[in-house]
Amino acid sequence: MYIACSHGLMKKTVITVVGKDRVGIIAKVCTYLANNRINILDISQTIVQDFFNMMMIVDTSESPKDFEVLLEELEQIGSEIGVIIKAQREDIFDKMHRI
């Protein structure tokens, strides 16, 4: 979905992070996002027993990288820290999760 904002069109993406809880998950993901000029618009995280679950809505419009590269790099970070990281453009996410 593209939304007009002060710096052009906003490209919203939904990122989910799921796995066993451990120190540094949020720091690792957020550092990657900041280094790639991806703005976090909303974030929610919960820990149920020992399982970590985070959902973020981000704006990728300022990132210099193609969406496919971001997907691959986020999945690689997930592998390195033992969690599953998925990202979907908001419009695709909305279409897939209609009731």
N, CA and C atoms as an extended XYZ file, in Angstrom:
297
Properties=species:S:1:pos:R:3:atomname:S:1:resname:S:1:resid:I:1 pbc="F F F"
N         0.847       -1.166        0.000 N   MET     1
C         0.000        0.000        0.000 CA  MET     1
C         0.892        1.228        0.000 C   MET     1
N         0.544        2.184       -0.800 N   TYR     2
C         1.299        3.428       -0.866 CA  TYR     2
C         0.441        4.546       -0.288 C   TYR     2
N         0.974        5.260        0.677 N   ILE     3
C         0.260        6.346        1.326 CA  ILE     3
C         1.116        7.595        1.215 C   ILE     3
N         0.514        8.689        0.805 N   ALA     4
C         1.271        9.939        0.696 CA  ALA     4
C         1.697       10.400        2.089 C   ALA     4
N         2.931       10.822        2.203 N   CYS     5
C         3.432       11.375        3.456 CA  CYS     5
C         4.414       12.483        3.116 C   CYS     5
N         4.986       13.104        4.116 N   SER     6
C         5.822       14.286        3.895 CA  SER     6
C         7.044       14.011        3.025 C   SER     6
N         7.527       12.768        2.998 N   HIS     7
C         8.717       12.467        2.212 CA  HIS     7
C         8.394       11.621        0.968 C   HIS     7
N         7.149       11.639        0.527 N   GLY     8
C         6.783       10.893       -0.677 CA  GLY     8
C         5.742        9.841       -0.360 C   GLY     8
N         5.821        8.702       -1.047 N   LEU     9
C         4.866        7.626       -0.839 CA  LEU     9
C         5.386        6.643        0.203 C   LEU     9
N         4.526        6.310        1.169 N   MET    10
C         4.888        5.365        2.209 CA  MET    10
C         4.611        3.957        1.709 C   MET    10
N         5.573        3.052        1.889 N   LYS    11
C         5.399        1.645        1.533 CA  LYS    11
C         5.359        0.846        2.824 C   LYS    11
N         4.153        0.461        3.226 N   LYS    12
C         4.003       -0.270        4.479 CA  LYS    12
C         4.268       -1.754        4.281 C   LYS    12
N         4.966       -2.314        5.272 N   THR    13
C         5.297       -3.735        5.283 CA  THR    13
C         5.017       -4.287        6.673 C   THR    13
N         4.512       -5.521        6.728 N   VAL    14
C         4.268       -6.219        7.982 CA  VAL    14
C         5.422       -7.193        8.194 C   VAL    14
N         6.087       -7.082        9.330 N   ILE    15
C         7.189       -7.987        9.684 CA  ILE    15
C         6.776       -8.762       10.926 C   ILE    15
N         6.945      -10.088       10.877 N   THR    16
C         6.680      -10.914       12.050 CA  THR    16
C         7.953      -11.647       12.439 C   THR    16
N         8.142      -11.782       13.745 N   VAL    17
C         9.303      -12.478       14.298 CA  VAL    17
C         8.785      -13.453       15.347 C   VAL    17
N         9.079      -14.742       15.169 N   VAL    18
C         8.573      -15.772       16.081 CA  VAL    18
C         9.694      -16.746       16.407 C   VAL    18
N         9.783      -17.128       17.681 N   GLY    19
C        10.772      -18.140       18.079 CA  GLY    19
C        10.943      -18.192       19.576 C   GLY    19
N        11.881      -19.015       20.009 N   LYS    20
C        12.205      -19.113       21.430 CA  LYS    20
C        12.786      -17.780       21.889 C   LYS    20
N        12.343      -17.314       23.047 N   ASP    21
C        12.817      -16.037       23.564 CA  ASP    21
C        14.292      -16.125       23.936 C   ASP    21
N        15.014      -15.062       23.643 N   ARG    22
C        16.422      -14.928       24.037 CA  ARG    22
C        16.792      -13.453       24.011 C   ARG    22
N        17.862      -13.127       24.648 N   VAL    23
C        18.331      -11.745       24.717 CA  VAL    23
C        18.765      -11.271       23.329 C   VAL    23
N        18.360      -10.058       22.964 N   GLY    24
C        18.879       -9.412       21.767 CA  GLY    24
C        18.050       -9.517       20.505 C   GLY    24
N        16.912      -10.207       20.535 N   ILE    25
C        16.108      -10.349       19.313 CA  ILE    25
C        15.660       -8.990       18.803 C   ILE    25
N        15.026       -8.205       19.665 N   ILE    26
C        14.513       -6.893       19.246 CA  ILE    26
C        15.671       -5.999       18.804 C   ILE    26
N        16.755       -5.999       19.550 N   ALA    27
C        17.910       -5.159       19.212 CA  ALA    27
C        18.455       -5.499       17.830 C   ALA    27
N        18.584       -6.787       17.531 N   LYS    28
C        19.151       -7.213       16.248 CA  LYS    28
C        18.243       -6.782       15.089 C   LYS    28
N        16.947       -7.011       15.226 N   VAL    29
C        16.008       -6.667       14.154 CA  VAL    29
C        15.930       -5.148       13.983 C   VAL    29
N        15.799       -4.425       15.077 N   CYS    30
C        15.669       -2.965       15.001 CA  CYS    30
C        16.941       -2.305       14.481 C   CYS    30
N        18.110       -2.842       14.826 N   THR    31
C        19.373       -2.312       14.300 CA  THR    31
C        19.421       -2.481       12.791 C   THR    31
N        19.022       -3.653       12.307 N   TYR    32
C        18.984       -3.882       10.854 CA  TYR    32
C        18.052       -2.874       10.182 C   TYR    32
N        16.865       -2.694       10.748 N   LEU    33
C        15.901       -1.765       10.154 CA  LEU    33
C        16.468       -0.348       10.114 C   LEU    33
N        17.050        0.097       11.210 N   ALA    34
C        17.615        1.452       11.271 CA  ALA    34
C        18.748        1.620       10.264 C   ALA    34
N        19.608        0.621       10.151 N   ASN    35
C        20.727        0.691        9.214 CA  ASN    35
C        20.280        0.739        7.761 C   ASN    35
N        19.045        0.289        7.504 N   ASN    36
C        18.514        0.279        6.145 CA  ASN    36
C        17.414        1.318        5.933 C   ASN    36
N        17.388        2.324        6.825 N   ARG    37
C        16.452        3.451        6.734 CA  ARG    37
C        14.991        3.002        6.635 C   ARG    37
N        14.648        1.997        7.447 N   ILE    38
C        13.281        1.499        7.527 CA  ILE    38
C        12.701        1.993        8.838 C   ILE    38
N        11.602        2.747        8.741 N   ASN    39
C        10.980        3.360        9.906 CA  ASN    39
C         9.927        2.436       10.510 C   ASN    39
N         9.993        2.232       11.819 N   ILE    40
C         8.980        1.439       12.528 CA  ILE    40
C         7.798        2.349       12.823 C   ILE    40
N         6.622        1.977       12.296 N   LEU    41
C         5.401        2.755       12.510 CA  LEU    41
C         4.616        2.243       13.708 C   LEU    41
N         4.644        0.925       13.920 N   ASP    42
C         3.920        0.316       15.038 CA  ASP    42
C         4.614       -0.993       15.374 C   ASP    42
N         4.590       -1.348       16.643 N   ILE    43
C         5.257       -2.578       17.076 CA  ILE    43
C         4.504       -3.167       18.258 C   ILE    43
N         4.380       -4.485       18.241 N   SER    44
C         3.761       -5.203       19.339 CA  SER    44
C         4.571       -6.466       19.572 C   SER    44
N         4.883       -6.738       20.826 N   GLN    45
C         5.597       -7.971       21.106 CA  GLN    45
C         5.072       -8.596       22.386 C   GLN    45
N         5.024       -9.920       22.361 N   THR    46
C         4.567      -10.670       23.530 CA  THR    46
C         5.495      -11.863       23.733 C   THR    46
N         5.527      -12.330       24.952 N   ILE    47
C         6.231      -13.566       25.271 CA  ILE    47
C         5.228      -14.454       25.998 C   ILE    47
N         4.957      -15.613       25.411 N   VAL    48
C         4.051      -16.586       26.004 CA  VAL    48
C         4.894      -17.798       26.359 C   VAL    48
N         4.945      -18.080       27.670 N   GLN    49
C         5.885      -19.065       28.196 CA  GLN    49
C         7.268      -18.683       27.695 C   GLN    49
N         7.943      -19.492       26.932 N   ASP    50
C         9.283      -19.124       26.465 CA  ASP    50
C         9.298      -18.732       24.991 C   ASP    50
N         8.128      -18.450       24.423 N   PHE    51
C         8.059      -18.132       23.004 CA  PHE    51
C         7.851      -16.648       22.774 C   PHE    51
N         8.698      -16.093       21.914 N   PHE    52
C         8.704      -14.674       21.568 CA  PHE    52
C         7.899      -14.481       20.293 C   PHE    52
N         7.055      -13.452       20.270 N   ASN    53
C         6.281      -13.116       19.078 CA  ASN    53
C         6.262      -11.598       18.941 C   ASN    53
N         6.694      -11.110       17.784 N   MET    54
C         6.688       -9.667       17.536 CA  MET    54
C         6.078       -9.410       16.168 C   MET    54
N         5.261       -8.369       16.100 N   MET    55
C         4.693       -7.928       14.828 CA  MET    55
C         4.975       -6.442       14.702 C   MET    55
N         5.457       -6.052       13.527 N   MET    56
C         5.793       -4.654       13.279 CA  MET    56
C         5.145       -4.201       11.980 C   MET    56
N         4.742       -2.955       11.953 N   ILE    57
C         4.370       -2.301       10.708 CA  ILE    57
C         5.477       -1.289       10.450 C   ILE    57
N         6.099       -1.381        9.285 N   VAL    58
C         7.224       -0.516        8.969 CA  VAL    58
C         6.998        0.181        7.633 C   VAL    58
N         7.744        1.249        7.428 N   ASP    59
C         7.727        1.981        6.166 CA  ASP    59
C         9.079        1.760        5.487 C   ASP    59
N         9.060        1.117        4.312 N   THR    60
C        10.298        0.804        3.594 CA  THR    60
C        10.596        1.801        2.470 C   THR    60
N         9.828        2.881        2.379 N   SER    61
C         9.968        3.794        1.238 CA  SER    61
C        11.324        4.490        1.164 C   SER    61
N        12.019        4.639        2.297 N   GLU    62
C        13.325        5.312        2.296 CA  GLU    62
C        14.501        4.341        2.168 C   GLU    62
N        14.227        3.044        2.189 N   SER    63
C        15.306        2.063        2.117 CA  SER    63
C        15.902        2.019        0.714 C   SER    63
N        17.227        1.978        0.620 N   PRO    64
C        17.881        1.898       -0.691 CA  PRO    64
C        17.822        0.499       -1.303 C   PRO    64
N        17.390       -0.494       -0.527 N   LYS    65
C        17.405       -1.883       -0.997 CA  LYS    65
C        16.059       -2.296       -1.575 C   LYS    65
N        16.102       -3.190       -2.562 N   ASP    66
C        14.887       -3.775       -3.110 CA  ASP    66
C        14.205       -4.616       -2.041 C   ASP    66
N        12.887       -4.736       -2.153 N   PHE    67
C        12.098       -5.485       -1.179 CA  PHE    67
C        12.588       -6.929       -1.060 C   PHE    67
N        12.909       -7.562       -2.180 N   GLU    68
C        13.353       -8.959       -2.165 CA  GLU    68
C        14.667       -9.113       -1.385 C   GLU    68
N        15.550       -8.128       -1.486 N   VAL    69
C        16.815       -8.162       -0.740 CA  VAL    69
C        16.529       -8.040        0.756 C   VAL    69
N        15.621       -7.141        1.118 N   LEU    70
C        15.242       -6.996        2.525 CA  LEU    70
C        14.705       -8.316        3.070 C   LEU    70
N        13.849       -8.985        2.289 N   LEU    71
C        13.291      -10.275        2.718 CA  LEU    71
C        14.397      -11.280        2.999 C   LEU    71
N        15.321      -11.412        2.057 N   GLU    72
C        16.411      -12.373        2.208 CA  GLU    72
C        17.277      -12.053        3.423 C   GLU    72
N        17.607      -10.780        3.598 N   GLU    73
C        18.476      -10.403        4.716 CA  GLU    73
C        17.777      -10.588        6.058 C   GLU    73
N        16.486      -10.280        6.130 N   LEU    74
C        15.744      -10.500        7.374 CA  LEU    74
C        15.662      -11.985        7.697 C   LEU    74
N        15.413      -12.818        6.689 N   GLU    75
C        15.387      -14.265        6.919 CA  GLU    75
C        16.742      -14.763        7.396 C   GLU    75
N        17.824      -14.214        6.846 N   GLN    76
C        19.175      -14.602        7.260 CA  GLN    76
C        19.435      -14.212        8.715 C   GLN    76
N        19.014      -13.012        9.096 N   ILE    77
C        19.157      -12.588       10.500 CA  ILE    77
C        18.388      -13.542       11.403 C   ILE    77
N        17.175      -13.903       10.992 N   GLY    78
C        16.382      -14.856       11.765 CA  GLY    78
C        17.125      -16.166       11.972 C   GLY    78
N        17.736      -16.684       10.906 N   SER    79
C        18.508      -17.933       11.001 CA  SER    79
C        19.659      -17.783       11.992 C   SER    79
N        20.328      -16.638       11.944 N   GLU    80
C        21.477      -16.399       12.825 CA  GLU    80
C        21.079      -16.356       14.290 C   GLU    80
N        19.895      -15.822       14.597 N   ILE    81
C        19.499      -15.659       16.008 CA  ILE    81
C        18.441      -16.677       16.448 C   ILE    81
N        18.092      -17.614       15.573 N   GLY    82
C        17.210      -18.712       15.967 CA  GLY    82
C        15.729      -18.373       16.001 C   GLY    82
N        15.292      -17.444       15.167 N   VAL    83
C        13.869      -17.114       15.067 CA  VAL    83
C        13.468      -17.133       13.587 C   VAL    83
N        12.173      -17.097       13.346 N   ILE    84
C        11.663      -17.015       11.979 CA  ILE    84
C        11.193      -15.590       11.747 C   ILE    84
N        11.751      -14.934       10.738 N   ILE    85
C        11.357      -13.565       10.399 CA  ILE    85
C        10.740      -13.584        9.013 C   ILE    85
N         9.524      -13.070        8.919 N   LYS    86
C         8.817      -12.969        7.644 CA  LYS    86
C         8.410      -11.521        7.425 C   LYS    86
N         8.370      -11.116        6.172 N   ALA    87
C         7.929       -9.763        5.828 CA  ALA    87
C         7.012       -9.850        4.618 C   ALA    87
N         5.925       -9.088        4.670 N   GLN    88
C         4.982       -9.016        3.560 CA  GLN    88
C         4.547       -7.582        3.387 C   GLN    88
N         4.385       -7.173        2.151 N   ARG    89
C         3.817       -5.855        1.906 CA  ARG    89
C         2.409       -5.834        2.476 C   ARG    89
N         2.005       -4.693        3.000 N   GLU    90
C         0.720       -4.600        3.686 CA  GLU    90
C        -0.449       -4.983        2.783 C   GLU    90
N        -0.437       -4.558        1.527 N   ASP    91
C        -1.563       -4.871        0.642 CA  ASP    91
C        -1.685       -6.383        0.413 C   ASP    91
N        -0.565       -7.084        0.291 N   ILE    92
C        -0.586       -8.544        0.130 CA  ILE    92
C        -1.062       -9.193        1.422 C   ILE    92
N        -0.555       -8.720        2.553 N   PHE    93
C        -0.953       -9.247        3.856 CA  PHE    93
C        -2.464       -9.118        4.034 C   PHE    93
N        -3.018       -7.944        3.706 N   ASP    94
C        -4.460       -7.709        3.837 CA  ASP    94
C        -5.259       -8.680        2.978 C   ASP    94
N        -4.832       -8.894        1.749 N   LYS    95
C        -5.547       -9.801        0.844 CA  LYS    95
C        -5.499      -11.239        1.345 C   LYS    95
N        -4.369      -11.657        1.907 N   MET    96
C        -4.228      -13.030        2.384 CA  MET    96
C        -5.014      -13.294        3.666 C   MET    96
N        -5.305      -12.257        4.436 N   HIS    97
C        -5.928      -12.453        5.751 CA  HIS    97
C        -7.363      -11.943        5.816 C   HIS    97
N        -8.004      -11.819        4.672 N   ARG    98
C        -9.419      -11.450        4.666 CA  ARG    98
C       -10.251      -12.591        5.173 C   ARG    98
N       -11.330      -12.233        5.885 N   ILE    99
C       -12.231      -13.282        6.399 CA  ILE    99
C       -13.409      -13.416        5.458 C   ILE    99
